[in-house]
Each structure stands twice: as structure tokens, then as C-alpha cells.
Amino acid sequence: MLKNPAEDYQEIHKHFTRYSKGEFTGPVIKVRFTANKITISGSFEYENFIQEYVVSVMSDNEFEVKLDIIARSDLNIVFPKLGLDWQLKKSTGKIKNFKGTFQEKFFKSRFLEVIKELNKYSYYFINFNDQQGFSVKCKTKLPQPSKKKLTHEEFEKLTKFCVGTVKKSKKNKKILYEKLIPDFEDKIPETIKIFKLINIYKINNIIIPKGLKNTSLIRLKAIREGKLVRTIEINNEIEYANSLTFSV
């Protein structure tokens, strides 16, 4: 359990502010292995993992990236601390937020530093292709939480939100397993073509902080309690499941 997640773990808590009580299809992801490539296709809420993983296993050469940011507040204090002269524009829609699109060149280490900080305050989506077997293609519009039954068609649709590719190697596979499926790592066979990971959120309680009356603040600050059920399907046939409780 996390202490004070709404303030101290914003990068995790922000994903749960979209959910009410009930059972929801959480993030889903598909990983496919070919002779020379690993392709990771994920839904919204897995884009951070895919983006960071792909960049982290690249060499530290300079690459150009398009980056879209959506934040709940202006980041005019955060950007200067990162040495960036970016500015966000306030939205005019019903839901107020701040958005911006930027095209920049980064070295890997510098980019990982930037997105680690951005992750605390915003959603970010990147698109790039370095022509050396590494790429990320990500949509930039936040989808709504889904209570739909997770059919094969729905799974395939969800996993088109963010797609990353890396060169296939033992090292890259090991890092992928350690970061994405540490709870299933010992279940993965040596010969693998594909695995699919499904997360289901079962939220049974919402704790509202005392003294809050503003509905927007209640949604953002409330703590969701429930159970996360994780299911992995390997080579389209073998399934394993784990579950854990959460309060975020």
C-alpha cells in the first residue's frame, strides 16, 4: 500500500483518477517476437512503459522525437528546471487542461531525465523512428475507461494505442521481462512467439479526503481501493493469473 498516493505518487495515482466503483478493463499489452525484432503493442496506460523501455535500451546517440503533452496545470515552473523553453496552451473545452506539441533532439540519457519528471505532472506521448530498429508510434488522445467485455477484437483495438519496436537480443528480452512481467518471468519459455498481458481493475471503495467539496478535486484526490487481476497468455494457449490489492 502507498502512503499519500495523491501527492507523493502522482505518476501512479493519475491513472486511477479516471475510475469510479466497478470492474474495468485496465491496461493491456501484446509482445511479439520475430527473428530480429521485439514489437510491443499496448493500450493507454502502457504508453509510459513502452516509451521508456524502447528509449532505455537504445544506444546513447542523439535522436529526434515528436512529443505531445497533456497536463492538468501549466508546467511553466517545471520546464525551466529541465532546461526547456516549452510553453503549453490552455484548452478551451469543458475539461480544462494544458497541451503542447514539441519537436526536439535528445540524447537518451537526457530524454529519460525529462520524461521521468514529466510523468509526475502530465501524460506524454512520443513518436520517432531512429532507422536502427528502434521506434515508437503513439496516439495522442486520451480514451475513456472501458467496461466492455474484452473480446479479441476489443483487445486488438486497445493495443493499437502505442506501438514500440526494439532489436531482439537476450539483453533486451531480459530487461523487458524484469520491467513488465516480474510476476510471470519464470513462466516464459525459451522459445516464445507472443504473449498477451491483461489487467483488470476491481474497484470496491473510494475514499474521499475530508473537507473537499469541489467535484473535480474530489475526483483527482480520492483514493481508490480494490484488486488488480493480471492474466498472461503465452503463445496463444497457456494462461497464468495473479492478483493483488491496491490503494492508490
C-alpha positions in Angstrom: 0.0 0.0 0.0 1.2 3.5 -0.8 1.1 6.3 1.7 -0.4 9.6 0.4 -0.5 8.4 -3.2 -2.4 11.5 -4.5 0.6 13.7 -3.5 3.7 11.5 -3.4 3.0 9.1 -6.2 1.2 11.2 -8.8 2.7 9.2 -11.6 0.7 6.2 -10.4 -2.3 7.9 -8.8 -3.1 9.9 -12.0 -4.1 6.7 -13.8 -6.8 5.8 -11.3 -8.5 9.2 -11.2 -10.4 8.2 -14.3 -12.2 5.3 -12.5 -15.3 5.0 -10.4 -16.5 1.9 -8.5 -16.9 -1.2 -10.5 -14.9 -3.6 -12.7 -12.9 -2.1 -15.6 -10.6 -3.4 -18.3 -7.3 -1.8 -17.3 -4.2 -1.6 -19.5 -3.5 -4.5 -21.9 -0.3 -5.2 -23.8 0.9 -7.6 -26.5 4.5 -8.6 -27.1 5.5 -10.3 -30.4 9.0 -11.8 -31.1 10.3 -12.3 -34.6 13.8 -13.2 -35.8 15.3 -9.8 -35.3 12.7 -7.6 -33.6 10.5 -7.3 -30.5 7.3 -5.4 -31.0 5.4 -4.2 -28.0 1.8 -3.0 -28.7 -0.1 -1.5 -25.7 -3.2 0.3 -24.7 -3.4 3.6 -23.0 -1.7 3.4 -19.5 1.0 1.3 -21.0 2.4 4.0 -23.3 4.7 5.2 -20.5 6.2 1.8 -20.1 6.6 1.3 -23.9 8.1 4.7 -24.5 10.6 4.5 -21.6 11.6 0.9 -22.3 12.3 1.5 -26.0 14.4 4.6 -25.3 16.2 2.9 -22.4 17.6 0.0 -24.5 18.8 2.3 -27.3 22.4 3.4 -27.6 23.0 7.0 -26.3 23.0 8.6 -29.7 21.1 11.8 -30.5 17.6 11.2 -31.9 14.7 13.4 -33.0 11.4 12.9 -31.3 7.9 14.5 -31.5 6.4 14.8 -28.1 2.8 15.7 -27.2 2.0 16.7 -23.6 -1.4 16.9 -21.8 -1.3 18.3 -18.2 -3.8 19.4 -15.6 -1.9 22.5 -14.9 0.6 24.7 -16.7 4.2 23.4 -16.4 5.8 26.8 -16.7 7.8 26.1 -13.5 8.8 22.5 -14.5 10.1 23.3 -18.0 12.8 25.8 -16.9 14.1 23.4 -14.3 14.6 20.9 -17.2 16.3 23.5 -19.3 13.4 23.6 -21.8 11.7 26.8 -23.2 8.5 25.0 -24.0 5.1 26.5 -23.3 1.7 24.8 -23.1 -1.6 26.2 -24.3 -4.8 26.1 -22.1 -7.6 24.2 -23.6 -11.0 25.8 -24.4 -13.1 22.7 -23.8 -15.3 21.6 -20.9 -12.4 19.8 -19.2 -9.6 22.3 -18.6 -6.1 21.1 -19.3 -2.9 22.3 -20.9 -1.5 20.9 -24.2 1.6 21.3 -26.3 3.4 19.6 -29.2 7.2 19.8 -29.5 9.8 18.5 -31.9 13.3 18.2 -30.3 16.6 16.3 -30.5 17.7 14.4 -27.4 20.4 12.0 -26.3 18.9 9.0 -24.5 20.1 9.9 -21.0 18.8 13.5 -21.3 15.4 12.3 -22.7 14.9 9.8 -19.9 15.6 12.5 -17.4 13.0 14.8 -19.0 10.2 12.1 -19.2 10.8 10.9 -15.7 9.9 14.4 -14.5 7.1 14.9 -17.0 5.5 11.7 -15.8 4.8 13.2 -12.4 2.7 16.0 -13.8 1.3 15.0 -17.2 0.6 12.5 -19.9 3.2 12.5 -22.6 3.1 10.7 -26.0 6.1 10.3 -28.3 6.7 9.4 -31.9 10.0 8.7 -33.5 11.9 6.3 -35.8 15.7 6.2 -35.5 16.2 4.0 -38.5 18.2 1.5 -36.5 15.4 -0.9 -35.4 14.0 1.3 -32.6 10.8 3.2 -32.9 7.7 4.4 -31.1 4.3 5.3 -32.6 1.7 6.6 -30.1 -1.7 8.2 -30.4 -2.3 11.4 -28.5 -5.9 11.5 -27.5 -6.9 10.0 -24.1 -9.6 7.3 -24.4 -12.4 6.7 -21.9 -12.2 3.8 -19.3 -13.9 0.7 -20.7 -16.4 -1.7 -19.0 -16.8 -3.6 -22.3 -16.3 -7.3 -22.3 -12.7 -7.8 -23.5 -13.2 -9.7 -26.8 -10.4 -10.5 -29.2 -11.4 -7.6 -31.4 -11.5 -5.2 -28.4 -8.1 -6.3 -27.2 -6.6 -5.8 -30.7 -8.2 -2.3 -30.9 -6.9 -1.3 -27.5 -3.3 -2.4 -28.2 -3.0 -0.1 -31.2 -2.7 3.0 -28.9 1.1 2.8 -28.6 3.5 0.5 -30.5 7.2 0.3 -29.9 9.9 -1.8 -31.6 13.4 -2.7 -30.4 16.2 -5.0 -31.7 15.8 -8.5 -30.5 18.6 -9.6 -28.1 18.9 -11.7 -24.9 19.6 -8.5 -23.0 16.6 -6.6 -24.3 14.3 -9.6 -23.6 15.7 -9.9 -20.0 15.1 -6.2 -19.4 11.6 -6.4 -20.8 10.6 -9.4 -18.6 12.1 -7.7 -15.5 10.2 -4.5 -16.0 6.9 -5.7 -17.5 6.2 -9.2 -16.1 8.4 -9.8 -13.0 5.5 -11.8 -11.5 5.4 -14.1 -14.6 9.0 -14.1 -15.7 9.6 -17.7 -14.6 6.6 -18.8 -16.7 8.1 -17.6 -20.0 9.5 -20.5 -22.2 12.8 -20.2 -24.0 11.0 -20.4 -27.4 8.3 -17.7 -27.5 6.5 -16.0 -30.3 4.0 -13.9 -28.4 2.5 -13.1 -25.0 -0.5 -11.0 -24.0 -1.0 -9.4 -20.7 -4.4 -8.2 -19.4 -5.0 -6.1 -16.3 -8.5 -5.9 -14.7 -9.3 -3.3 -12.0 -12.0 -4.2 -9.5 -12.6 -1.0 -7.5 -14.8 -1.6 -4.5 -14.2 1.5 -2.4 -13.4 5.2 -2.9 -12.1 7.3 0.0 -12.8 11.0 -0.3 -10.5 13.3 1.6 -12.2 15.3 4.3 -13.1 18.9 3.6 -13.3 18.6 -0.2 -16.5 19.8 -1.9 -15.3 20.6 -5.4 -16.2 17.7 -7.6 -13.2 18.0 -9.8 -10.8 18.0 -6.8 -12.7 15.0 -5.3 -12.1 13.0 -8.5 -8.4 14.0 -8.5 -7.7 13.5 -4.8 -9.9 10.5 -3.9 -8.2 7.2 -3.2 -9.4 4.0 -5.0 -9.2 0.7 -3.2 -9.6 -2.7 -4.8 -8.0 -5.6 -6.5 -5.8 -5.9 -9.6 -6.1 -9.2 -11.5 -3.3 -9.8 -14.0 -3.6 -12.6 -16.6 -0.9 -13.6 -19.1 -1.4 -15.7 -22.2 1.7 -17.3 -23.7 1.9 -18.4 -27.4 -1.9 -18.1 -27.6 -2.5 -21.1 -25.4 -1.1 -21.2 -21.9 -2.6 -18.8 -19.2 -1.5 -17.8 -15.7 -3.1 -15.3 -13.4 -2.0 -13.3 -10.3 -3.9 -10.8 -8.2 -3.0 -8.1 -5.6 -4.9 -5.5 -3.6 -4.2 -1.8 -4.1 -5.0 1.6 -2.5 -4.0 4.5 -4.8 
